[in-house]
Amino acid sequence: MQTSSDRHEYPAHWEADVVLRDGGTARVRPITVDDAERLVSFYEQVSDESKYYRFFAPYPRLSAKDVHRFTHHDFVDRVGLAATVGGEFIATVRYDRIGAGGTPASAPADEAEVAFLVQDAHQGRGVASALLEHIAAVARERGIRRFAAEVLPANTKMIKVFMDAGYTQKRSFEDGVVRLEFGLEPTDRSLAVQYAREQRAEARSVQRLLQPGSVAVIGTGRTPGGVGRSILGNVGDAGYTGRLYAVNSAFPEDLKEIDGVPARRSVREIEGPVDLAVVTVPAERVPEVVTDCGEHGVQGLVVISAGYADSGPDGRERQRALVRQARSYGMRIIGPNAFGVINTSPRVRLNASLAPEMPRPGRIGLFAQSGAIGIALLSRLHRRGGGVTGVTGVSTFVSSGNRADVSGNDVLQYWYDDPETDVALMYLESIGNPRKFTRLARRTAAAKPLVVVQGARHGGVAPQGHAVRATRLPHATVSALLRQAGVIRVDTITDLVDAGLLLARQPLPSGPRVAILGNSESLGLLTYDACLSEGLRPQPPLDLTTAASADDFHRALSRALADDTCDAVVVTAIPTVGEGSAGDAALAAALRSAAAAVPAKPVLVVHVELGGLAEALSAAASTAPQAPQSAEPQPTEPASAQTEPAPAPTEPRTPPAEVEDAAPAGPRTPEAGDRRAAAPPHPRPAAPAASHPAGPADPPPEGTRLIPAYPAAERAVRALAQAVSYAQWRRDAADPGKVPEYEDIDERGAAELIAGHLARGQGLALGDEETCELLGRYGIHVHRALPAPTPDDAVAAARALGYPVALKATAPHLRHRADLGGVRLDLADEEQLRRAYAELTELFGTPAELRPVVQGMAPRGVDTVVRAVIDPAAGAVLSFGLAGAATQLLGDMGHRLIPVTDREATSLIRSVRTAPLLFGWRGSAPVDSAALEELLLRVSRLVDDHPEVVAVTLEPVVVAPRGLSVLSASVRLAPPPARDDLGPRTLPAY
């Protein structure tokens, strides 16, 4: 009988979906009394050898007593977790709290014995490693600090699981058994191991979707047209290298092929394995399809079908059920309501999307949460002439639709070590887990550029179908945190492509110094002004005059690149009278030749209506040469088939001028609300001959450095400025600094204070004395202020503190508002103090309304504000700015993620626009920036060491030429969350 289960209800928050090493998923959940039959069935499928390793003796079957023991838990001293696939156990882990002698115990004993059992068919998938992370998190939550495990020496796999986990361990050997003991507090190594496993697993899960060996298009129409038939044609036309199948339950039994593709009535009828299923059936039929796919062993789904969270509350619940069902079979989902996926690798050549043409291969990875924007990006990246000229190829493309499962985070994990992707471009309309995104972005940006444009920035709500965590941070703060993580944040689709082309084609600049040369003085001056506006350091433009020849350009560019005072070169070119395509080709060849001689410096071209030059510069049309072909979608009309959903509303073809700035999605019908673009009515529409002007007859050899060309100086310079900032971030990231240790910090004492305060309630704002005491444990001393409810109390306070003093009103409507007159400074004696007291009460009300305090005068300096807050989505954030109305009006605050290093504290102070006031602006004395940096680091340590501290505000902090004074402070506490970013790997809950 489970006598102690009443002490704790079923811990539903321990349930989680995890990605395993091979990219499949499993469900982790507590074992309950209802799992007896599942446990017996699981044990019967375990080999005798694995049973021997678990029990140290032959143990062919579980007794009734064993089953009772392993299914009855109190979820405190005895806990069991199971990993399940398809509702059946594939692995189990349990811990039992033990005392000093190894006997069963209860709290406050803080050690437990842990044991695993993994079904042989699932060994090697990383199941035990995932379970160890989850059981360790559960144990920490229940006050257990150490695990002990006894393992037979021959059980090398399990020993490796423990040894590789990264925890601090102690190993011994006695009586033929290896005994392992290890603490459960996360260490730098254990977190590194966890993040590395997370990256490999999630990258592998995306790889299974983008590099399938076989594809089934489910919902293929019997007649041409419709979504499924179109995607089938797109996959075939792209030259897909794997096995392709068409599936439709309405196919006649004697139908064997469609368009040369094997046809089946169900995925179950396919003879071999199916790696990827593209689902285009109506939403109400998708559950049946998912069951068939799961039973057949399909590895992943791309769900094109609409009618989910994009269609309202009922659809949102349908979407949740879809994700739960797919994950129960170990499958991951792109979509629903997705546009599809593309992989241009010659080994795959997959176009499982609604894009009618396969993009050219290249080195740019592309992720979009909108099908319409995805079309615009593909079109932009692959159009010859006009806009951003030249054509650059795509490595992979993912359009996630409602992003119910696979998200931008997963794709980032894949791109991180994808050898075929050099630059990552992302269009995001929401960030489901900003804390994880910034962590992944920081790691990715250290290896390759990541450019992001975020839509719906000012809408206040997430797009339909997107489940995101609520954040209290304004968009500007989130953007600042992304930039801190190395993300190149841009505002428009045009900027996204502009920056991507430069980063894909040119080296990173080593500094902000820019040389400008060209055959137009006016265009050179515009470029010069644009450089100054973007914070670059341009040299005076060199005017070659309109009579300049290709040789003149070559010599000028060669000299500029050889100049040690130049980090990048912008070439401006305008058409000259009588110049033709031959001249364009000669100029392009001259520029490429000069640039190739100095490959370490980037070169950009600003051209004005010089299509031939743009074509000649891009030449091979991609970063991996291929014969030209159209990739631009055509306007279509909706079509339907018997087993397919009503397609999305038609998106108009976007001409070049319409994608210049915001590139909004096209019109949508009320009943669809679709995040995809419309399906073409025919599988393979022909592109118009004019969509790509003819290129040069002989493309340059592979590896030739292509020069990006831009139609406006502002766009070229903006892209260059982004590259300069990113290059500087890369250099800084190589030496991020350190989190310093301070000997006077009393971490244990602070923890005891916090625990005592929280014992009084779930969340509270500390009083002034409590705030000062807690901050004092971290070496942060608040200038003493004494309450003055009467004039006599004010005089007594001043005598205790010593003159001169300040008299302040601390009522909420007057606090930190010196501009309203609620502060009197430099009161030198009792007479001045009483007069000031009378003035305040006469102006603002009674002392009870004013809440006056007396405070000793601090050295004069610059008033600043320091804040730290734990945001539920972004995590712990440290903010800094100057105090005062002007800063509040302009929103001039800098932000950094906690923990902050010494280098980050230095950069934080200098990141605000009003920073010159701290460093001797207009002859003033510079402040003690070292003391200010130390204060920031101490606040960061406090919040990082104690997640219960959810908000800290120091305002004002007066920074003098020597030292600083914290004049007012507030702290808010709350119980820490049960799971945080230090917890085990999990997928977003549904």
N, C-alpha and C positions, 0 to 999 in steps of 0.2 A: 504494500500500500504506500502510495506516495504521500507520506504524512506531512512533509515540510513544503509541499508545493504551494500551500496557501500563503506562504510568506511573500512570494513574488509571483505576479501574474506572468503569463507568457510574454517574453521579451520580443515583441514584434520588430523592434528596431535592430535586432541582430540579424534579421533576414537581409540577404543581399544577393545580387547577381554579380558574378565575377567572370573575367575573361581568363582563360587558361593559356598555357604556353603555346598550344597549337592554334590559337585563335578562336576556338570554340568557347561556349559559355556554360556555366553551371550555376545552380542555385544553392546558396549556403543558408541553412536555417537550423534552429534548435530542434533536437530530437524530443518527441513527446510520447505519451503513452499510446497514441494512436498509430505509432510506427512499428508495432511489433512484427506484423507480417512483412513489411518492407525490410526490416532488419534481418529477419530469417532468410528471406529470398536473397538479399545482398550477400549474406555470409555463405550461402550455398554456392555462390559464383566465385568465391575467393579460393585460390589454389591452396593445397595442403601446405606448401612451403610458406606462403604468406601467413597462414594461420599459425604455423610453427613460430615464425618470427614475432608474431603478436603475443602469443601466450607462452613461448619458451618450451612448448611441449606439443605433441600431436593433439589436435583439438578439432575433430571432424565436424561437430555440430554444437550449436548453442543449446544449453538446457533451459527449461522454463525459468529457472532462477536467474540465469544469465540474461535472458531477454528482459525480464523484469528490471534487473539492475541497470541494463544499458538503455532502457527507455523511460525510467522514472528518475527525474532530476528535480532538484529544488531551484535550479538556475542561480545558485549562489555558491554553495560548497561543492556541488556536483553539477557539471554542465556537459552536455553532449551536443555536438554539431554534426550535420550531415551535408555532404555535397550531393546534389541530385541533378539528374538529366532525365527528362521525360517523366518526372515524378518518382523515379526509382533511385535508390542510393547507389552512388559510385565510390564513396569514401566516407569514413567517419573519424571524428576525433573527440576525445573527452578529457576533462581534467577532474581530479578529486583533490580537494584541499587536504593537506597533511600537516601534522605537527612536527615537533623536533625529532621524534623517533620514527617518523614515517607512517604514523597511525592516522586514521581519519580525524579531522579536526574542523572547527568552525572559526570564524573571525574572532579575534584579530590575527590568527595565524595567516601568514602571507606567502606561503609556499604551496604549490600544487604539483601533483604528478600528472603527466600528460602522456597519451598514447594514441597512435594512429592505426588505421587499417584502410588500405586502398585496394580496390578491385584490380586484379592483374591487367585486365583489358584497358584500364585507364592509368596505369602507372607510366611515368614519363611525360605526363601532360601538365605537370606542375600543380596537381590537385593538392598534394600534401603541403606544399609551400603556401598556397593560398589559404588553406585551412589553418595553418600555423599563425598566419597574420591575424585571422579572425578570432581564433581562440585566445590569442595573446591580448587582443583588444578587449575581449569579454572579461578576461582575468583581471586586467588593470581596472576595469570598471567596477569589479567586485572586490577590489582591495588586495589582489594577489600581485606580488612583486617578483616572484621567481618561479620558474618551472624546473622540474627534475624529470628526467626520462632515463629508463633503463633499456638498452638495446643490445641484442646479440652482435658480436663482432662481425658475423657474416652478413648482417643486414646493412650493407654498405650504403644502399640507397637512402635509408632513413637517417643514418648517421650524417650523410651529406646534407640532407634537408636541414638538420639542426645546425651543422657547422657552417653552412652557407648563409644562414639567416642574418648574420651580422650582429647578433647580440653578444654582450660580454659573457664568456663561457668559462666553465671549469670542467675538466674532463678527468675521469679516473677509471681504473679497471680493477674489478674485484669479483671473485667467484665466477669467472668466465663471462662476466657481463660488463659492458661499457656503460658507465653512469655519466650522464651529462647534466650539468646544472647551469642555468643562465638567467640573468636578470631580464625583465620585460620592458624596462624603460627604453624608448627608442634612442638609438645612438646615430651618429652621423653615418656610420657604416651600415647599420640596419636600414636607415632611410634610403641610402644610396642603392642598396640591394633591392629594396621594395620598388623604388622608382625605375630601376633598370628592368626588373621583371615586368612591371606595368607597361613599360615602353615596348618590350619585346612582344608581350601578349597582345596588346592593342594594335601594334603595327601588323602583327601576323593576322589578326582578325580582319583588318582592312585589306591586307594582301590577298586573302582568300576571296574577297569581293572583286578586286581589281585584276587578279591574275588567275582566273578560273581555268581549269582544264576542260570543262564542259559547261554549256549554258543551255537552259531550257526556257523558252519564252512561252509563258502560260497565259492563254487567252488570245492566241493567234487566230485572227479571223479567217474564214474559209474563202473570202473574196478579197481582192485588193482594197486597200484603204483601212483605216482604223488604227488604233494605237498599237496593238499587239503585232499586226501584220507589218506595220511600218518599222517597228523596232527589229523584228526578225530580218527584214530587208537591210536595215542599217548594219546589223551585226554581220550579215553575209557580205555586204558590199565592202565593208572595211577590211575584209580578208582575214577574219578571225581564224586563229591557228588551231583552236580546239574543236571539240565536237559540239554541234548545234542541233537542237531539237525544237520542233513546234508542238505545242500541247494545247488541246481544246477538247473538252468533254463532249462537244457537239459534233466532232468529226465523225463521218461514217466509218463503220468498222473496217471497210475495205480500203480506206484512204491510207496510203503508205508514205506519201511525200507531198510537200508544198514548196514550190519554187526550188526543188532539188534538196529540200531539208527533210529529214525523217520526221513523220507526223505520228503523234501518239495521243490517245484519248485521256491519259492520265500520266503524271510523272512516275507513278508506280510501274507503268508498263515499259519504261526505259530500261534497257538491259544493263547498262553499266552505271557507274556513279555519276551524279550530277553535282557539280560544285556550286553553281549559281543559278537561281531561278529568278527570272524577271516576270513579275506578276502584274497583269493588266486586266484582270477580271473585275467585275463590280464588287464594291466593298462588302456586300452581303455574302458573296461567295468566297472571299479571301480566307476565312477560317478553315473552310474545307480544304482549300489549296495548301494552307500552311500545314495542316495535319498530314496531307499526302507527302509534302516535302520533308517534314520531320521524320516520318516513318521510313522514307526512302534514303535518309541520310544526307539530304542537301545541306551544304555548309552555310549558305547565306542567301538573303533575299534582297532584291531591289523592287520595291513596291511602287509602281507607277500610279496605281489606283487612287482616286480621290474619294472624298466623302468621309473623312475622319475628323480630327480636331479642327480642320479648316471649315467644317460645316456646322459647328455649334456644340453644345454640351453632350448631346447623344453621340456625336462623332468623336468627341474627346474620350468618352468612355470606351467606344469601339477601338480607338487607337491604343488605349492602355491595355485592353484585352489582347490586341494584336501583338504588342511587345511581349507581354507575359507568355503568350502561347509560343511565340518564336523562340524566346529564351529557354523555355522549358525543354526544347529540343536541341539546345546548344547553338542556335542560329542567330546571326546578327542581321539587322535590317537597315537598309538605306531607304529613307522615306518615312511614311507613305507620302503620296502626292509628290513624288520625286520626278525630276527630269531625266535622271539616269546617270550612268558612269561611262568614262572613256579612258582607255589606256592605249597610247600610240606605240608602245614598245614593239619592235619587230618580232619579239618572241610571243606577243599576245595579240595585238591589233584588234582590240575590243571596242566597239561602239554600241554599247547597250543603252542607248539614249534616244531621245527624240530629235537629236541633231541629224539632219539628213545627209551630212557629209562628214567624213573622218578628218579631224584637224591634222595638220602636218606635225610630224614628230619634232620634239624640241626639249628644252630643259626647264620649262616653267610648269609648276603644279598649280592647279586652279580649283578653288572650292567656292561654291556659291549656294546660299540658302534659297535663292530664287531662280526659277527656270528662266524667266525673262531676262534677268541680269546675266545669267550664265550665257544665254544666246548673245547678248550684247558684248560680253567679254570675249567670247570665242570669235565673234565677227571682228572686233577691234584688233585682236591679236593676229588675225590671219588675213587682214585686208591689205592689198598692195595699193600704195598711193593714197593721199588724202589723210587727214588726221595725223596720228602718229604713224609715220611712214615706215615701210618695210614690214616684213612678215616674220614673226617669231613663233616657233613651234611650242606645242604643249606636250608634257610628259603624261600627266594624268589629269582628269577632270571629274569632279564629284559635285552633283547638285543634290542636296539632301532633303529638299522639300520640307516636310513638317519636323524633320530632325528628331524623330521619336526615339531613335537609338543611336546610330552612328552619327557623330557630331564632328565639328571642326577640330576638337581635341584629338579624336581618334585619327583623323587624317594627318594632323601634325605629327603624331607619333609615327605614322608610316613615312612621311616625307623626311623625317629627321635623318634616317640612314638609308634613304632611297638613292642609289647611285645615279639614277637617271633624272633627278630633280635638283636643280641648282638654285632656283628662286621659287618662293611660295607666295601666291596671291590669293587673298581671301576676301569675299564679300559676305559680311555677317549682318544679320538683322537683330540678333540677340546673342548673348553669351551665357550659356546655361550655367557654367561653373567658372566665373572669372578667376578665382584663386588658382584653380588647376590650369586654366588657360595661360595665365601669366607665368606660371612655373614652366610649362611646356614651351611657351614662346621664348623665354629667356634661354633655355637650352638649345632650341632650334636656331634662334638668331645668332648664337655663338658659332654656328656651323654654316648657315646659309641665310640670305635675306628673307625676311617675312614682312610682306606689305599687306595692310589691312585697311579696308574702308568699311565703315559701319553705317548701315541704313537704319531708319527709324530712330535716329539719335534723339529727336526732340518730341517723339510721339507720346512718351510717357507709359506706353504699354507694349508688351511683346506682340509680334505678329500672331495672327490666328494659327493655332497648332503648335506653337512653341511653348514648352514648359521651362520657365527660368526661375532661378532663385531671386527673391526680392532684394534689392540693394537700396540703401539709403544714400549712397554716394551720387553726386551729380555726374553727368556725362563727362564734364571737363576733368574731374578727378580720375575717373576710370581711364580716360585717354592718357593722362599723365602717368598713371601706373603702367599702362601698356608700353609707353615710350621708355619708361625706366627698365622694362623687361626686354628692350631691344626691338620692339615692334615698330616698323615704319608706318605711322598713322597718317593716312591721307583722307581727304574729304569727299572726293568724287571718283567716279569710275574712270574718268579721263586721267586723273592723277595716279590712280592705281596702275593703269597700263603704262603710262609714261615712266613711272619709276621702275616697273617691272622690266621694260625693254632695256633701260640703261643698265640695270643690275645684271641682267642676263647676258649682255653683250660686252660690257666694259669692266675693267678692274676698279676696285674701290679707290677713291682719291685719298692721298696721304695728308691732305690739309685743305683749307678753304681758299687758297690762292688760285685765281682763275685768270688765264690769258684769253683775250678776245681778239679775233682777227677775221677779216672778211672784205667783201667788195662793196659794202654799203656803210657809209659813215653813220647814217641815221639808225640803221638796224643794230650797229655796234653800240651806239649810245643807249638804245633801248635795253640791250642785253646788259650793259654796264649798270644801268639803273636797277634792273631786275636783280642783279647780283647783290647790290647794296641792300635792297629791300629784304632779301632772304638771308642776310647776315654773312654773305661771302665777302671775300677781299679781292675784288677785280683789279687787274692792271688796266691802264688806259688802253682803249681799243686801238688796234692797228688797222688802218684803212688801206687796203690794197688797190682801191679805186675800181670803178666798173670795168676798166680795161684789163684787169688782172687775168692772166692765163692760168691753166692748170699747173704749169711749172711754178708760177708765182705762189699759188696756194701751197704747193708742196714744200717750197723753200721756207715760207713763213711758218707753216705748221711744224716743220722739222726744227726750226730755231726755237719756237715756243716750247716744244716738248723737251728740248735739250737744256732749257733754262732751269736752273736749280730753284729759282724763286717761284716756279709755277707748278701747281699740283694738278690742274686740269685745263683743258682748252675747249672753248666754244667757238666754232667756225660759223660765221654768218654768210649766207650766199643768196643773191637775188639773180633773177634771169637777166641776161644782157641781150641787146638787140642782135638778132641773127643767130643766137645760140640754139643749137639743135641737140638731138639725142646723142650724137657723137661727142659733142662738147661735154654733155652731162656725164657720159661714161668716162671721158678722160679726166674730168675733175674728180669723180668718185675714185677712180684708180689712183690718182695722185694723193688724195687724202688717205686712202687705205694704206698705200705704200709708206707714207710718212708715219702714220700711226703704228704700223707694224714694227718700225725700227725702235720705238720706245714703248714696249707693251705694258709698262707699269703705270701709265697715266691715262685716264679716260679722255675720250674725245667725243664731243657732241656737235651736231650740225643743226643750225636754225636756217630753214629754207623758206622762201616765199614763192608759192606756186611754181615750184621747180620739180614737177613730177618725175621727170627723167632722172634727175640727180637722186631723188629718194629711192627710185627703183634700182639704180645702179649701186647705191650704197648698201642696200639690203641684199642685193644680188641673189644669193642662194635661197632667199625667202624663208630661212629657218635656221635654227641653231643645230639642226641635224638635217642635211640636204635631202630633198625629196621632190619629185615632180610636182609642179603646181597643180592645185585643185581647189575648187570652191569649198569654203566652209561656212558660207553665210546662209542662214535660214531664209526661206521664202515665205511670203504670205500665203496662208492656207485657209481652208474652210474646215470646220469640224466634220468628223466622220465617225461612224459607229459600226460595230459588228455585233453579232448575236450575243457573244459572251463577254463583251468589253464594257467598261464604264463609259458614261458620257464623257467625252474628252473635255479638256480645259478650253476656256474661251480663246479665240484666236488672238495671238499677239501680232501686231503689225510689224512688218520688217522695219528695222531701225536704220535709216540712212545715216551716213557719217556725221552730219551736222547735229543729229538728234542725240548722239551719245557723248557730246562734247563735255558736258558738265555733270549733271546729276544722273543721267541715264535712268530715268524712272521706269518702273514696269508699265507695260501697256494696259489698256483698258481691260477690265474683268467683268464678267457677268455676275449678277448677284447670287445666282444659284450655284455657281461653281466655286468662287473664292479660291481658285486654284493657284498653287505656287509653281506650277509647271508652265511651260509654253505649250501652245497648241500642237497637236499631232498633225503631221502633214497628211493629206488625203491619199498620197501615193507613197509607196515605200522609198522610191529613189527619185525625187524631183530633180530635174536638170537645172544646173545653175546657169544664169545668163552669161553669155560670152564676155560681157563687159565687166563682170564682177571682179576680175583680176586682170589688169592690163598686162600686156606681154612684157616679160622681163628680158634681160640680156641673154644673148644666145649662149654664152659660155659662163656659167657661174664660177665663182672663185673656188679654189680647192678647199676641201674640208679642213676646218681648223682656222680658216681665214677670219680675222677679227672684223666683225661687222660693226658699222658705226650707226647708232640710232640718229634719226633725223626728226625734227619737230617743226611744226608749222608756225610756232610763235615763240618768241624769246622767253616769255614768262613761263611757259610750260617746260622748256628745256632747263632753265635755271632752277625752277622748283624741283624738278627731278634730281638735278645735280646737288642741290642743297640737302635733299633727303639722303642722298648717298654719302655726302660729307658727314652729316650727323650720325648716320649709321656706322660709318667707318670709325668715327671717334668713339662711339659706344663699344665697338668691337675691341678697340685698343684699351679702353677703360675696363672692359669685362675681363680682359686677360689678367688684370690685377685688381680684383674687386675690393680689396681692403679686408679688414678684420673687425670683428666685434670685440672691443677691448674689455679686459677684465678690470674691475675696480675693487681694491682690497676692502674698502669701507662699506660695500654693499652687504646687507644682512638679508639674504634670500630666505633663510629659514624663519627668521623673525617676522618678515613680511608675510610669509605664508600663514603663520600662526595668527597674526592680526586679521588677515582676510578670512580665515576659517571662523574666527570668533564673530566677526561682523555678519557673515553669511548665515551663521546659526540663528540670527534674529529674524531672517526673512529671505525670500527668494531673490530679491534684487533691491538695492538701496543706494541712495546717494549719501556719501559720508558727510558728517559734520565737519566744521572747520578744524577742530582739534584732531579728530580722527584722520582727516586728510593730511594734516601736517605730520602726524606721527608715522603714517604709512609712507609718505614721500621721504621722510627723514631716513627710513631704513635703506633707501637707495641714494642717499647723499644729496637729496634735493631739499633745500631748506627754504621755507616760505617766510617772507618778511612778516614779523609778528604784528597782528592787528587786534586791538582790544575794543569790545563793544562799548558804546557811549549812549545809553538810553536817556541820560540827562546831562545838562551842562556840567554839573559837579562830577559825574562819572567821566566825562571827557577830560576834565582838568586832572583828575586822579590818574587816568590812563596816560596822559602826557607826562606827568611827573615820573611815572614808572618807566616810560620809554625814553624820556629825555627830549628836550626841545632841540631843534625845530621838529614839528610834526605836521602830518596831513590829516584833514578831516574829510571823510568820504561817506556819501550815501550809498548803501549797498542794496537798496530795494531793486527788485528785478528790472523795473522800467528805467532805473538810473545807473545801474551797474555797468561799468566800462563805458560810460557815456560822459566823458569829461566835457564834451561840447555842449551839454545841457546845463552845465554849471553846478553839478552835484559834487564837485571836488574843490577843496581849498588847500593850497600848498604853502609850505614855508611859514607856518605859523610859529612865530618865535617866542611867544610868551602867553600867559594865561589870558591877558586882555584880548589879544588877537584871536585866541581860540574861542572865547565866549562870544565875541562879536561875530565870528564866522558861523558859530552854532546858531545864533539868532537869525542870521541871514538865511541859512538853509531852511530852518523851520518856517520862516516867514514866506519863503518862495515856494516850497514844495510840500508843506504839510507837517503833521505832528511827527515827533521822533519815532513813534510806532510805525508810521508809514515810511519813514526814511531809512530806518535801521542804520543809524550812523555808527562809524567805527573811527578810532584814532590809530594812526600808524606812523612810525618813525620815518623820517625822510630818507629816501634812498639816493645814492649818487645819480646825478643827471645823466641821461643817455637816450638811447632810441627805444621806444616802446615796441615790443614784439609780442606775438602770441604763439604758443606751442600747444598742439592738440594731438591726441592719439585716440583712435576709435577702432573697435572690432566690428567690421561690417559682416553681416551674415553671408554675403556672397564673395566679397573681395578679400576678406580676412583682415588682419591687423594693419592699420595705415597710420603713419606718422605725418603730421602736417605742420607747416611753418609759414608765417607771414608777419608783416608789420602790423601793429595794432592801429586802429583808427578807421574813420568813416571812409576815407579814400580807398583803402585796401579792401574794405568790405564791399564798397560799390563796384570796384573793378574785379572782385573775385581773385585777387592776386595772392594766391596761396600755392606753396609747393608741397608735393606729396611723395612719400617713399613707403615701400612695403617694409614692415617689421619682420625680422630684425634688421636694423640699419647698421651698416659698417661705417668705419671712420671716413672712408672716401665718400660714401653716400651722404653722410652728415655734412661734409664740406660742400658737396654739390647742391644739397638741399637749400642751404643758406643762400647760395648764389643763384638759385633757379628763379627767384621771384623778381619781378620787374623793378621793384623798389629797392633791390639789394644795394645799389650805389649809396643809399643813405647810411649803410653800415660801414662803408669803406672810404670815408673822407670826402663825400660829395660836396663840392663848392667850398672846400677849405675846412670843413668840419673835421673833428678828431675821429679817426677810425675807432670802432668799438672793439671790444675783446672777443673776437670771433672764436678763439680757441675755447673760451669759457662757454660760449653759446653752443658750440659743437658738442662739448662734453655734456651739457644739459640735455641735448637731443638724444645722445647715446644712452644716458641714464634713463630717460623716459622710455626709450625703445626697449631697454633691458627689462624694466619693470613690467611692461605689457607682455613681452615675450616670455618672461619667466612665469607669469601668473595670468593665465587666460581668463581668470575670474575678473580681472580689471578690464572692463569693457569700454571705459571712457575716461580720459584724463584731459583736463584743460588747465593750462597755466596762462593767465592773462590778467594784467600785463606782465611781461618779463622785461624789465628795464636793463638794457645792455649798455654798460658804461665803457669808457676807454680801458678801465681795469676792473674786471669782475662784472657780475650781474646780480640783479635782485628780482626774485619771484614775489610779486606783490599780492597775488590772489591765485587760488588753486581750487579745483574741484575734482573729485574722483567718484566714479560710479562702479559698483560691483554687481555681478550676477553669476549664478552657477555656470560652470563651463559646460559646453555642449558635450553630449555623450560621445560623439564621433567628430573628429576634425580632420585636417589634412595630414595629420600624423597617423591617422587610423589606417585600417587595412584597405586594400584595393577593392573598390566597388564600382558598379555601373550605376548611372542615375536610376533612382527608384521609380517604378511604375506600378 
